[in-house]
Amino acid sequence: MDGNRAHAWSYDDVGEVQAYIAVEAHLTNDALDNVCHLKRALGDWLIAQSQESKMVVCGAMGGRVSTSTPRVPFVLDDIRRHLVSNMDVLLVPSLIQSNPPGYAEGLESLLFGIEQSNGLICAPLAITAHFTLEAGRVTDVSSEPTADYLSALLRKEREQTERLPPQLFSERVFVDWVERSLNTDNTVSTLAASAAIRTGQLAPEHFECALNALLIGADIAAHYDPGDDVILIADETRLEMYGLALDAFGADVLEYSAKDCMSDALWEIAEIADLLSNESIHP
């Protein structure tokens, strides 16, 4: 799951992807209802796959935190004993952290697909999750609203008073505004983009670009230091924007595709759970 979008892969017996689909799936906070809803959303696609296989599902599936919910610090290879079976579906629970409070909303599953046992990980998907991984052990997790989510809220608020033209992305504008946000000695308010339009310093069509830069820059500066080696797991626009911000910050970045990473991760989880002996898996 990435927000309201469900992604599914079918594999052959050696882990090669045979089929892929992405569908809209508006889920609730009830894990059991969500399993039923997900099966309905994937209905025809699942019928076209093997009827005998199990599904492995990760992401924001809802459900209460229990004594079996994995907590940080957490050894990734221990995931097997935390998988929850529900209606022929194996649910991968989300990591939670007590001090300071934090959760991963299912994005910790990506860590199984990066072939890295150590590192600082930035994963901007439905939320932006930041992980510290040490010898295959998650020692810290922090999650933030994604910049595009926050900018959409602020854009809606602004449009009530002044209509904006169609928005354009400019690398020059983005880098300019992300550098302002990365300067923690002279913090820039997120409302600075609105003020810059009024003073003629920012073209109205670059409002969202500048606002995303401010939000992403603040997120990066809060979680990393210049010179850090950062593993970035993202696709398309998020990959471009977070990559530009980390470069401007002076971090060394190793990039992974979130889609490919999740596909590899689900197969890896299935292997850890010993599910591949006699049947095909559809995570």
Residue pairs with C-beta under 8 A, 6 or more apart in sequence:
1 7
1 25
1 27
1 57
1 58
1 59
1 60
1 61
1 106
1 126
2 59
2 125
2 126
2 258
3 125
3 126
4 24
4 25
4 26
4 27
5 22
5 23
5 24
5 25
6 22
6 23
6 24
6 25
6 38
6 41
6 42
6 59
7 20
7 21
7 22
7 259
7 262
8 20
8 21
8 22
8 23
8 42
8 45
8 282
8 283
9 17
9 19
9 20
9 263
9 266
9 282
9 283
10 17
10 18
10 19
10 20
10 49
10 50
10 280
10 282
11 17
11 18
11 267
11 280
11 281
11 282
11 283
12 18
12 280
13 276
13 280
15 267
17 263
19 45
19 48
19 49
20 263
21 42
21 45
23 41
23 42
23 45
24 41
25 37
25 38
25 41
26 37
27 33
27 34
27 37
27 38
27 60
27 61
27 62
28 34
28 37
28 62
29 62
29 63
30 62
30 63
31 61
31 62
31 63
31 84
31 86
31 91
32 86
32 87
33 62
34 61
34 62
35 57
35 61
35 86
35 87
35 89
35 91
36 87
38 57
38 89
39 46
39 87
39 89
46 55
46 282
49 280
49 282
50 279
50 280
50 282
52 279
52 280
53 279
53 280
53 281
53 282
54 88
54 89
54 90
54 275
54 279
54 281
54 282
55 88
55 89
55 90
55 281
55 282
55 283
56 83
56 89
56 90
56 92
56 266
56 269
56 270
56 273
56 275
56 281
56 282
56 283
57 89
57 90
57 91
57 92
57 283
58 91
58 92
58 106
58 109
58 262
58 265
58 266
58 269
58 283
59 105
59 106
59 109
59 126
60 94
60 105
60 106
60 126
61 91
61 106
63 84
63 91
63 93
65 96
68 82
68 84
68 93
69 82
69 93
69 94
69 96
70 78
70 79
70 82
70 93
70 95
70 96
71 95
71 96
71 97
71 98
72 95
72 96
72 97
72 98
72 102
72 138
72 139
72 140
72 141
73 137
73 138
73 139
74 95
74 108
74 137
74 138
75 136
75 137
75 138
76 111
76 112
76 136
76 137
76 138
77 136
77 272
79 92
79 112
79 269
79 272
79 273
80 272
80 273
80 274
82 92
82 93
83 90
83 91
83 92
83 93
83 269
83 273
84 90
84 91
84 93
85 91
90 273
90 275
92 106
92 109
92 269
94 103
94 104
94 105
94 106
94 108
95 103
95 104
95 108
95 138
95 141
96 102
96 103
96 104
97 103
97 140
97 141
100 142
102 140
102 141
102 142
102 143
103 141
103 143
104 129
104 131
104 141
104 143
105 126
105 127
105 129
105 143
107 123
107 125
107 126
107 127
107 129
107 143
108 129
108 131
108 138
108 141
109 262
109 265
109 266
109 269
110 121
110 123
110 233
110 256
110 258
110 261
110 262
110 265
111 121
111 131
111 133
111 138
111 265
112 264
112 265
112 266
112 268
112 269
112 272
113 256
113 260
113 261
113 262
113 263
113 264
113 265
113 266
113 268
114 121
114 231
114 233
114 256
114 261
116 133
116 231
116 254
117 133
117 135
117 136
118 133
118 134
118 135
119 133
119 229
119 230
119 231
119 254
120 130
120 131
120 132
120 133
120 223
120 224
120 228
120 229
120 230
120 231
121 129
121 130
121 131
121 132
121 133
121 230
121 231
121 232
121 233
122 128
122 129
122 130
122 220
122 223
122 224
122 230
122 231
122 232
122 233
122 234
122 242
122 246
123 129
123 130
123 131
123 232
123 233
123 234
123 258
124 146
124 147
124 234
124 238
124 242
125 146
125 233
125 234
125 238
125 258
126 146
127 143
127 144
127 145
127 146
127 149
128 143
128 144
128 145
128 146
128 147
128 219
129 141
129 142
129 143
130 140
130 141
130 142
130 143
130 144
130 223
131 138
131 140
131 141
132 138
132 139
132 140
132 141
133 139
142 223
144 219
146 238
147 211
147 212
147 215
147 216
147 219
147 241
148 212
148 237
148 238
150 190
150 215
151 208
151 211
151 212
151 215
154 190
154 211
155 164
155 207
155 208
155 211
158 164
158 194
158 207
164 204
164 205
164 207
164 208
165 204
165 205
166 205
167 205
167 206
167 207
167 208
167 209
168 205
168 206
168 209
169 209
169 237
170 206
170 209
171 244
173 202
173 203
173 206
173 209
173 210
173 213
174 209
174 210
174 212
174 213
174 241
174 244
175 213
175 244
175 248
176 210
176 213
177 193
177 209
177 210
177 213
177 214
177 217
178 213
178 214
178 216
178 217
178 244
178 245
178 248
179 217
179 248
180 186
180 188
180 192
180 213
180 214
180 217
181 187
181 188
181 213
181 214
181 215
181 216
181 217
181 218
181 221
182 217
182 220
182 221
182 245
182 248
182 249
184 221
187 218
188 214
190 211
190 214
190 215
190 218
192 214
193 202
193 207
193 210
193 211
193 214
194 207
196 202
196 210
197 203
197 204
197 207
202 210
212 241
213 241
213 245
216 241
216 242
216 245
217 245
217 248
217 249
220 242
220 245
220 246
220 249
220 251
221 249
224 230
224 246
224 249
224 251
226 249
226 250
226 251
227 250
227 251
227 252
228 251
228 252
229 251
229 252
229 254
230 246
230 251
230 252
230 253
230 254
231 253
231 254
231 256
232 239
232 242
232 243
232 246
232 253
232 254
232 255
232 256
233 256
233 257
233 258
233 261
234 242
234 243
234 255
234 257
234 258
235 257
235 258
235 259
239 255
239 257
239 258
243 253
243 255
246 253
247 253
266 281
266 283
267 281
267 283
269 283
270 276
270 281
270 283
275 281
